[in-house]
């Protein structure tokens, strides 16, 4: 038997924080990719420390539903899952290149394939683009549009900005959008000044956050000038300084993110390619072939 465990942050203050995690887990359950699928959280139940004990499977694929490599993926999750053999050098990463390593959970003896976070996987670029399609209602959006990929930004974790730059660069190279910029909440260039960085009249703003919460639903809309009070809501698109701003909300709420979770497991050796095709078809990321 093989199991998937999705490790997410969760929140004691925001009841909606865990919703994307449960939604993506349900999508993967329906795909039949694993014998067992479990959600686990740092700030909610079921907790990281309990997750492995709820499984019958001897082999587990552990995927962090986090944006970047850093404190949680390198320290908290390995510690709480009791992966005592863990060493960050096993990922052989420069901050965006983590793939997987195979360890043994000390107390349960289960084989755990510990994967890199979803936020740095190449497939996350596809989710960002699909988020732009969803908010504009245009499956071909790009021509005449700018795209802002927004991250938190913090001096405490330089990898946070690396993940944003990585996907902005990847999408820019595709040539689909007229302009692609990486912007941040807490460092330059700041999302507050989004209209200063684009010549395009239409700009899609996609925050690289896993769940909607204080930052994506309060800070960013007010900082960009979409509204003077988030409680009043805002128009989509909203007119700001001669631009139309299409604000998407957190990328982690896009259904296609379930595909990235499966891609992480596949990179670690899970036989889930057929499930990936089915999830892509279900979430609008691709079509199931006739052989399926």
Number of C-alpha atoms within 10 A of each C-alpha: 11 18 21 29 24 22 25 27 20 23 16 11 10 12 11 13 22 23 15 24 26 15 16 23 20 15 19 23 17 12 17 14 22 20 13 18 19 20 21 25 23 19 16 16 16 14 19 25 17 14 19 26 12 10 20 14 17 14 18 28 26 28 26 25 27 23 23 27 27 18 11 18 22 16 13 14 21 22 15 15 23 19 20 14 12 19 13 15 11 13 18 14 13 11 18 22 16 23 20 23 18 18 19 20 19 13 12 12 12 19 18 23 21 28 23 31 28 28 28 26 23 17 18 23 21 19 23 28 22 24 27 27 17 14 19 17 10 11 14 12 19 20 13 14 20 24 28 25 24 28 25 19 22 14 10 9 14 14 20 24 21 20 24 28 19 16 25 22 15 14 21 15 11 8 12 18 20 16 21 24 21 26 28 24 19 14 14 12 17 20 26 19 14 23 20 11 17 19 14 18 16 22 27 26 28 25 30 27 20 26 28 21 18 12 17 22 16 16 15 23 21 18 16 19 19 22 18 13 13 14 9 8 14 17 13 14 18 17 16 15 12 11 17 20 25 23 26 22 24 23 27 28 22 22 21 27 31 25 28 27 30 24 23 26 25 16 14 20 12 20 15 18 14 14 22 24 18 25 28 19 16 17 17 13 18 14 13 15 10 5 4 8
